[in-house]
Amino acid sequence: MRSECNDKVERLVHKGVAIPNPRSVLIGDDVELDRIADDGVVIYPGCKIFGEKTLIMSGARLGYEGPVTVEDCQIGPDVELNGGFFRRSAFLEKANVGYGAQIRDGCILEEEANAAHTVGFKQTILFPFVTVGSLINFCDCLMAGGTSRKNHSEVGSSYIHFNYTPNQDKATPSLIGDVPRGVMLNQPPIFLGGQGGLVGPVRVEYGTVIAAGVVYRKDALDGGKLILGYGPSVREDQGRHFVTNFYSGLYFHIKCQTINNINYIANLMALRQWYIGVRSQFFGGDPMGQMLYEGILDKLEMAIKERIERFRALVQKMPESAEKYRKIVKERDNERLLRQKQELFDRWQDVEAALAKSREDGGDSSHREPFLEQVNRLIKEKGCDYVAVIHGLDKSWSARGTKWLQGIVDAVNEKVLELLPSFKRE
């Protein structure tokens, strides 16, 4: 294997890829060299590259701050992965990640999204310009907001998205912003202050600021609010920890978790249609660009599959959860909660079928087709600069595009919740 790898490194150097210390670089047998560009690509010492689906486009730099391992990633133009481990994820133009990262399956970092040192992502989607600080664990979430590198959503250092519960499930995706408005690159930024966290699954509206040090556990849907945490306590036990009994698998509140999971999947389906309809127009003439596009569609498929599998695992716990609830709560039984648990379990196959059917829904063509035509006109005027074209849409066209995508989200939510009537009642 080593001789084969040495031969591949030599061929890349001969091709024009800058590899300052070729003997320190490892290229796997399965790597296809025609998927590595020769224009401005730099692979620094200590890097390891694996995977037949790996793509490295012009101007990409790997390992400037420390060794990089890449496995089946699609790396777009001028992307900088400065140190760490990167697997089955995609990075669009000028995305930037610092030293010590661990970015695993199903991540998409769009244009100029960036993260500082020592971050952990999995099943994470960052829209253009979103900035993430250092020492962060930010898995199972989508974040949008902001309009440029100077006006962007941000996650402060030492932040955690809590995505694994004491009940041992991961049906916890958080939507920070949304897809229908976020893709228009015209929304107020969201700020998540450092040394804090979100306990998923939650939704956070544009313009929200969650102060440093706050661990937030609820939806923040008003927008434009500063969340400082809990107010002053007047209790006699101020300063003490609140302690109560914990019963694994009891699930006192299933409605919010169910609704937020459905809505998250609906947003992923809308994002998939955005890539199929809009983004596809920016990759057409470039074979490597087409490979990047296909890689991102693959990541979206992974994301949708992951969310449905995690949701299914939660649903399968409902009968046992209901039985525990009856035994522990007894005379204080909440009949609505018990009905919701049973209904969710009984209707799951129908729910999953509805989600599968919704996957190919392209939305209302009366909004979709004119919007796609307008994007095509702007591409002819401005070229294939995605950010410039989207910024070139006037308010009326942005609103029309949002209406198209929001229609997809609403349709998914409505179809599923029609199957779960007890979740719709107040």
Summary of the structure (lengths in Angstrom):
residues: 426
radius of gyration: 23.0
end to end distance: 63.2
largest distance: 77.4
contacts: 1470
relative contact order: 0.08
helix: 40%
strand: 18%
